[in-house]
Amino acid sequence: MKRIAIIGGGPAGLRAAEVAAEAGAEVTLFDAKPSVGRKFLVAGKGGMNLTHSEPMEAFASRYSASKPSGELWRSILAGFTPADLCEWATKLGAETFEAGSGRVYLKNLKAAVLLRAWVARLKSLGVRFQMRHRLVFVTHGSTIRISFSNGTSAEADAAILALGGASWPQTGSDGQWTGTLENLGISIQPLVAANCGWEHDWNPEFLKLAEGKPLKNVTVRAGDKQFHGELMITRYGIEGGPVYALGKTLREMPTPSIAIDLKPAHSHEQLVAKMESVRRNFTTEARQRWKLGDAAYALLARNEWTDVHPLANEAKNCVVPLKGPRPVAESISSAGGVCWNEIDSSLMLKRLPGLFVAGEMIDWEAPTGGYLLQGCFATGSLAAKSALAWLRAPDAPL
């Protein structure tokens, strides 16, 4: 029986443990925290969004990274599809349902209950859990030796690293593993905030009117990309799905900014027509005639308007310069990690045969909406299958 060590007890690591144990490997899972799945539980606080129902071609296009093509992501996702994830949940007693947005959620079951059922299944498969074991070094030879901060070590025939990114560090994904791999000669893209808010210095008077208020049904543009949805005005800047989705584009801009169309369902001409013969109090009249929410009104009221045409221009193209993203510790996920040129198509580190990586510690990012969890499950599945194949024939191509 071959020994597989899995370092990291998030979704990618737990899924890798499940696949390996089902195939008959002797699996031990190590995690720095007292319990596993802590970030999984955070993701389920507002309702567990497991995956998304859109067609695979569109689904795969949501993933971005420095190197892999859409074809590679389609291949990774084909090994564990959204349908597979729903079936997996059902087998653990968790029904799923598809919302109108296409997002797939758990039905009548909390994330904590699903996690307990998952861990119980892993234990029934013989997976051993070693908690409070923080990785400090890996020695590669005829076997893989893993050293931990508590002074212990373990040996395995293959190992899978699923240590997460750098968001929500209190759950264990604190990014401290980057130094360990860099010491082994592995190139790492710096871990940066993804799916996060962006900062802007609002005027105090504006915040009195708009802080905590939503901008509903807006279209947000940055560069050549745009997304529709809802934003939220915060004391430090702006939050919301569209700005999360634009994160990679914004990080690549020398002077990041977004342009907000406050009334995407109406043309400039239609907005002007709704103002009819207004000659004064333009912003106040626009608030009523254009049905503006508090935050949209506050954005337009930052300036004095003496003509409806420039006011309509502003409503259709309200530019907000941004200072930068919020700290990575606050972000939903992180970008960066192990560079794709360091791993092969099986997710094995080229320099360290028998050592595989999975989940958010690889350099990829995806928007919220089920894509993040699906990416972790899919890469965890692939890493485990690849480790098993490598153990059967280490010199054969995978």
C-alpha positions in Angstrom: 0.0 0.0 0.0 1.5 3.3 -1.1 1.6 6.2 1.3 0.3 9.6 0.2 0.7 12.6 2.5 -1.6 15.6 2.0 -0.7 18.9 3.5 -3.6 21.2 3.9 -7.2 20.5 5.0 -9.2 22.8 2.8 -11.5 21.7 0.0 -8.6 20.8 -2.4 -6.8 18.8 0.2 -9.9 17.0 1.5 -11.0 16.1 -2.0 -7.5 14.8 -2.8 -7.6 12.7 0.3 -10.9 11.3 -0.7 -9.8 10.3 -4.2 -6.6 8.8 -3.0 -8.2 6.8 -0.2 -10.9 5.5 -2.4 -8.2 4.1 -4.7 -6.7 2.2 -1.7 -3.7 4.4 -0.8 -2.7 4.9 2.8 -3.5 8.6 3.3 -2.5 10.9 6.1 -3.7 14.5 6.0 -1.8 17.2 7.9 -3.1 20.7 8.8 -1.7 23.5 10.9 -5.0 24.2 12.6 -6.9 22.2 15.2 -9.5 21.2 12.6 -10.0 21.0 8.9 -12.2 22.9 6.5 -12.2 26.2 8.2 -12.2 28.3 5.0 -14.9 25.9 3.6 -17.1 27.0 6.6 -16.4 30.7 6.0 -17.5 30.2 2.3 -20.7 28.7 3.5 -21.7 31.4 6.0 -24.0 33.2 3.5 -25.3 30.0 1.9 -23.0 27.4 0.4 -22.5 28.3 -3.3 -20.9 25.0 -4.5 -20.7 25.6 -8.2 -22.4 27.2 -11.3 -24.6 25.7 -13.9 -23.5 27.5 -17.0 -22.2 25.5 -20.0 -18.6 24.2 -19.7 -17.2 26.4 -22.5 -18.3 29.6 -20.6 -17.5 28.0 -17.2 -13.9 27.3 -18.1 -13.5 30.8 -19.5 -14.0 32.3 -16.0 -10.6 31.0 -14.9 -7.6 33.2 -15.5 -3.9 32.6 -14.9 -0.5 33.6 -16.2 0.0 30.6 -18.5 -2.6 27.9 -19.0 -5.0 28.1 -21.9 -8.7 27.7 -21.7 -8.1 24.2 -23.1 -6.1 23.2 -20.1 -8.7 24.5 -17.7 -11.4 22.6 -19.6 -9.3 19.5 -19.2 -8.9 20.1 -15.4 -12.6 20.7 -15.0 -13.5 17.8 -17.1 -12.0 15.5 -14.5 -14.4 16.8 -11.9 -17.3 18.7 -13.4 -20.0 20.8 -11.8 -22.4 17.9 -12.2 -19.8 15.7 -10.5 -19.7 18.1 -7.6 -23.5 18.1 -7.2 -23.5 14.3 -7.3 -20.7 14.2 -4.7 -22.8 16.5 -2.4 -25.9 14.3 -2.9 -24.0 11.2 -1.8 -23.1 13.0 1.4 -26.8 13.7 2.0 -26.8 17.3 0.7 -29.4 18.2 -2.0 -28.5 21.1 -4.3 -30.6 23.6 -6.2 -30.0 26.1 -9.0 -30.8 29.7 -8.3 -32.0 32.1 -11.1 -28.5 33.4 -11.4 -27.2 29.9 -12.3 -25.4 29.5 -9.1 -25.8 26.1 -7.4 -26.4 26.1 -3.6 -26.9 23.6 -0.9 -30.5 23.0 -0.1 -31.6 22.8 3.5 -28.2 21.9 4.8 -25.5 24.0 6.4 -21.8 23.9 5.4 -20.9 22.6 8.9 -23.2 19.6 8.5 -21.8 18.8 5.1 -18.2 19.1 6.4 -18.9 16.7 9.3 -20.4 14.2 6.9 -17.4 14.6 4.6 -14.8 14.1 7.4 -16.8 11.1 8.6 -16.6 9.6 5.1 -12.8 10.2 4.9 -12.3 8.5 8.3 -14.4 5.5 7.1 -12.0 5.3 4.1 -9.0 5.1 6.5 -7.7 8.7 6.1 -5.7 9.7 9.2 -5.8 13.3 10.4 -2.8 15.0 12.0 -3.8 18.4 13.2 -1.5 21.2 14.5 1.2 20.2 11.9 2.5 23.3 10.1 4.8 22.5 7.1 8.3 24.0 7.4 10.4 21.9 4.9 10.2 19.1 2.4 13.1 16.8 1.6 13.0 15.0 -1.7 14.7 11.7 -2.2 13.7 8.1 -2.6 10.8 9.1 -0.5 9.4 12.5 0.4 10.1 13.6 4.0 8.0 16.4 5.4 9.1 18.4 8.4 6.7 20.3 10.7 7.1 23.2 13.1 6.2 21.0 16.1 9.4 19.1 15.6 7.9 16.0 14.0 8.3 14.7 10.5 6.6 12.1 8.2 7.6 10.1 5.1 5.5 9.4 2.1 5.8 7.9 -1.3 4.0 10.9 -2.8 2.7 14.1 -1.4 0.1 16.7 -2.4 0.4 20.2 -1.2 -3.0 22.0 -0.9 -2.0 24.9 1.4 -4.3 27.6 0.0 -3.6 31.2 -0.8 -3.3 34.1 1.5 -6.9 35.3 2.1 -8.7 34.7 5.4 -5.4 33.8 7.1 -7.2 33.0 10.4 -8.5 29.9 8.7 -5.0 28.7 8.0 -4.4 29.9 4.4 -1.8 32.5 5.4 0.6 32.0 2.5 3.6 31.1 4.7 4.4 28.1 2.5 5.8 30.4 -0.2 9.1 30.6 1.5 9.4 26.9 1.9 8.9 26.2 -1.8 11.1 29.1 -2.9 13.9 27.5 -0.8 13.4 24.5 -3.0 13.9 26.6 -6.1 10.2 26.8 -7.0 9.1 30.1 -8.7 6.2 31.8 -6.9 4.1 34.6 -8.2 3.4 37.0 -5.2 0.1 36.3 -3.5 -2.2 39.3 -4.0 -5.8 40.1 -3.2 -8.5 38.9 -5.6 -12.3 39.2 -5.3 -11.9 42.1 -3.0 -12.9 45.7 -2.5 -10.9 48.6 -4.0 -10.0 51.9 -2.2 -11.1 55.4 -3.0 -10.9 58.5 -0.9 -14.5 59.6 -0.7 -15.4 63.1 0.5 -16.9 63.0 4.1 -20.0 64.8 2.9 -20.5 62.1 0.2 -20.1 59.3 2.8 -22.8 60.8 4.9 -25.2 60.3 2.1 -23.9 57.1 0.5 -21.9 54.9 3.0 -23.4 51.4 3.1 -25.8 52.1 0.3 -25.9 50.0 -2.9 -25.6 50.9 -6.5 -28.1 48.5 -8.0 -28.3 47.3 -11.6 -25.2 49.1 -12.8 -22.7 48.3 -15.5 -19.0 48.7 -14.5 -16.2 49.0 -17.0 -12.4 48.8 -16.7 -10.2 48.6 -19.8 -12.0 46.6 -22.4 -14.1 44.5 -19.9 -17.4 45.2 -18.3 -19.7 43.5 -15.8 -23.3 44.1 -14.7 -24.4 43.8 -11.1 -24.5 45.7 -7.8 -21.8 47.7 -6.0 -21.7 48.9 -2.4 -20.2 52.2 -1.2 -17.9 51.7 1.8 -15.9 54.1 4.0 -12.7 53.0 2.2 -14.0 52.7 -1.3 -16.2 50.2 -3.2 -17.2 46.6 -3.0 -19.3 44.2 -5.1 -19.4 41.5 -7.7 -18.5 43.7 -10.8 -15.4 45.2 -9.2 -14.4 41.7 -8.0 -14.7 40.3 -11.5 -12.6 43.3 -12.8 -9.8 42.7 -10.3 -7.2 41.3 -12.6 -7.8 44.0 -15.2 -7.6 46.7 -12.5 -4.3 45.3 -11.1 -2.8 45.5 -14.6 -3.8 49.2 -15.1 -1.0 51.8 -14.3 -3.7 54.1 -12.8 -6.7 51.9 -12.0 -10.2 53.3 -12.3 -13.7 52.1 -13.1 -16.4 53.8 -15.2 -20.0 53.2 -13.8 -23.1 53.3 -16.0 -25.7 54.2 -13.4 -28.6 53.7 -15.9 -27.5 51.0 -18.3 -31.1 50.3 -19.5 -31.4 53.9 -20.8 -29.5 55.7 -23.5 -28.1 59.2 -23.0 -30.9 60.6 -25.2 -33.6 58.8 -23.2 -32.2 60.3 -19.9 -32.2 63.7 -21.4 -35.8 63.3 -22.7 -36.9 62.3 -19.2 -35.7 65.7 -17.9 -38.0 67.5 -20.4 -37.9 71.2 -19.7 -35.9 71.2 -16.4 -33.8 74.4 -16.0 -32.6 74.2 -12.4 -32.1 71.7 -9.5 -30.9 69.2 -12.1 -29.6 66.6 -9.7 -32.7 66.7 -7.5 -35.0 66.4 -10.6 -32.8 63.6 -12.0 -33.1 61.7 -8.7 -36.9 61.5 -9.1 -37.2 61.3 -12.9 -34.4 58.7 -13.3 -35.4 56.8 -10.2 -31.9 57.1 -8.6 -31.0 55.3 -5.4 -29.3 57.2 -2.6 -25.8 56.2 -3.6 -26.3 57.0 -7.3 -27.8 60.4 -6.4 -24.8 61.1 -4.1 -22.4 60.3 -6.9 -24.0 62.8 -9.2 -24.5 65.4 -6.5 -20.7 65.7 -6.0 -20.8 68.3 -8.7 -23.0 71.3 -9.6 -24.9 70.8 -12.9 -26.2 73.6 -15.1 -27.2 71.5 -18.1 -28.8 68.1 -18.4 -26.5 66.9 -21.2 -23.3 66.7 -19.1 -25.3 65.3 -16.2 -26.6 62.5 -18.4 -23.0 61.9 -19.6 -21.9 61.5 -16.0 -24.8 59.1 -15.3 -23.7 57.0 -18.2 -19.9 57.2 -17.5 -19.2 58.0 -13.8 -15.4 57.5 -13.5 -14.1 56.6 -10.1 -10.2 56.4 -9.7 -9.0 53.7 -7.4 -6.0 53.7 -5.1 -5.5 50.0 -4.9 -7.1 46.8 -3.6 -7.9 46.1 0.0 -5.4 44.0 2.0 -5.2 40.3 0.9 -6.2 39.2 4.4 -9.6 40.7 3.8 -10.1 39.3 0.3 -12.4 36.4 -0.6 -9.5 34.8 -2.5 -6.0 35.5 -3.7 -4.2 35.4 -7.0 -0.6 34.3 -7.5 1.1 31.2 -6.2 3.1 28.4 -7.8 3.9 29.4 -11.4 2.4 27.1 -14.1 5.8 26.6 -15.7 6.9 24.8 -12.5 4.3 22.1 -12.8 3.3 19.7 -15.6 -0.2 18.9 -16.8 -0.7 16.4 -14.0 0.0 19.2 -11.4 3.3 17.6 -10.4 6.3 19.9 -9.6 8.8 19.3 -12.4 11.8 19.8 -10.1 10.4 17.4 -7.4 8.8 14.3 -8.9 6.2 12.8 -6.7 5.2 16.2 -5.2 2.0 17.6 -6.5 0.1 20.9 -5.8 -3.6 21.7 -5.8 -6.1 24.4 -5.0 -5.6 28.1 -4.5 -1.8 27.8 -4.0 -1.4 27.5 -7.8 -1.4 30.7 -9.8 -5.0 31.0 -10.9 -8.0 33.1 -10.0 -11.7 33.0 -10.7 -14.7 35.1 -9.7 -17.2 34.3 -7.0 -20.2 32.3 -7.9 -19.1 28.8 -7.4 -16.0 28.9 -9.6 -13.5 29.0 -6.7 -14.8 25.9 -4.9 -15.1 24.1 -8.2 -11.5 24.9 -9.1 -10.3 23.6 -5.7 -12.3 20.3 -6.0 -11.2 19.8 -9.6 -7.5 20.4 -9.0 -7.6 18.3 -5.8 -9.2 15.5 -7.8 -6.5 15.8 -10.6 -3.6 15.9 -8.1 -4.7 12.7 -6.4 -5.4 10.8 -9.6 -2.0 12.0 -10.9 -0.2 10.9 -7.7 -1.8 7.5 -7.9 -0.8 7.1 -11.5 2.8 8.3 -10.8 3.1 5.8 -7.9 2.0 3.0 -10.3 4.6 4.0 -12.9 6.8 6.9 -11.9 8.7 6.9 -15.1 5.7 6.8 -17.4 4.1 9.9 -18.9 0.9 10.8 -17.2 
